[in-house]
Each structure stands twice: as C-alpha cells, then as structure tokens.
Amino acid sequence: MERNSKAKFHIKTGDTVKVISGDDKGKTGKVLSVDTKKRRAFVEGLNMITKHVKPTAAKPEGGIDKKEASIDISNLMLVDPKTGDATRIGRKAGDNGKLVRYSKKTGEVING
C-alpha cells in the first residue's frame, strides 16, 4: 500500500520536538528534514550513528563520522513554544481561511 506523499504531519522542518520513545527518550532537538514517504524525520543531535568513511581524493584521511539517523514521526512530539512542554497539536482555520496548527495544551497558534 503506497501512502499519499502529500500527507500532513504534526511536525515540519524547523520545529522543536521531543522524543517520546526509543533510546533518546526525553531529549529535544530541532527537525532538520522530514521524509514524507518513509514517515521519518532527522532531528539535530539525536539518534546519532557512526559511519565509516573510506579515504577518497576529497577526504584522504577517511575516518569515522557521526551523523543523525532518521526517527519515526510517531516517536516525536512537538514542543509548545510558550511552555516548553511536549504537546499534541490540532488544526483550525486561521485568519485568512487556511488551516493553522495550534497547541492542544495552551490553545496558542504554532507558527511554521
């Protein structure tokens, strides 16, 4: 079954999120990118992996690099900018008629 690539998620690139499950549970970070087809997100400084890099002309020393691996979107919760706590989000019509995200805890509209 192929999922719709235009699906709306509760997080977007640039949001601050909190990990609610897994090895990095409780940690927060900024979303670097979202892969809508795989339903995964890359979060700055979380779910770090080590990658062994062969020596190349561009990087003759090679070595071991640390980089972020993706996290399933279901394991992330948006952090409310007002309170700093993880919150569920809802969608409602904004001033211009477009849907906007809002925090279910405080009712504040979330920019982004």
N, C-alpha and C positions, 0 to 999 in steps of 0.2 A: 504494500500500500504506500503510495507516494503522498507525502504531505504537501500542503499548499505553501509555496515559498513566500507568499505574501502574508503569512500568519502574523498576528500581533502578539508580541510577548510583553511580559510585565517589566522587562528591563531593556535598556537601549545602551548604545555605546556612550561612554562618558558618565553613566550613573555610578553612584557609590552603592555597593552591595555587600551583604553579609552572607557568609557560607553557613547553611543550616544543617549540613550533613557531610560526612566524609572526614578525611584526615585533617583538613584545615577548618573544621567546625569552629565557629565563633569568630573567625578572622574577617576583617573587612578590607575592601580594596576597590579600585576604580576599574570599570569594564573597559577593556581595550578594543574588543571587537566581539560581534555576535555572529555565529554561523547559523542562519535560519533553517537551512536544510537538515543539518545534523542536530539542531536544537541544543547547541553548546555555546559557551562563552569563554573568552580569555579574560582573566582578571589579573591586574597588575600585582606581581609579587606573591601570587597564590598558586598552589598546585605545581610547584617547581619540579622540573625534571632535569637530569643531566644528559647531555648529548655529546657523544664522542665525535670530534671533527677531524677528518683526515687532513694532512698537510696539502695545501694547494698553492698555486702561484700567488693568489691574492692573500692567503694566510699561511705562510711557510712553516710556522711553528705548530699548527694544528692545535690539539689540546681538547679539553673538556669544557663545554659551555653549559651554563644553567639558563633555562628558559621556561616560560609559562606553558603549561599544557591546558587544554580546554576542560571546563567543568560543565556538567549538565545543568541546563537552565532551571530544572526543578529543584536543584540544591542551592539556589541563590534566592535571597530576599532583598528587596530594595530597602535602603536606609532612608528614613524620613529626614529631610534636611533640617527641619525645625527641632526635633527632639533628639536625633542621633540614634534612634532605636529602629530595629527592623520592623517593617510594616507591610501589610497587604495593600494592594492598590485596586482602585476601581476606575471606571471611565464614565465621564459625564460630558454633556455638551458644554462647551466653553462660551465665551462672549461672542465669538464670531461664528458659532454653529458647529465648529469642528470638535471632535472628541478630545478631551484632555485627561491626563492621568491625575488622580488625587489619592492622598493617603487615607486609608480607612480609619487610622487611629486619630488623626487630627482634623481631617477634612480639608487640609490645605492642598492646593493645586501644585503638582510637581512639574517644574519646567524641564523641557528637554524633548 
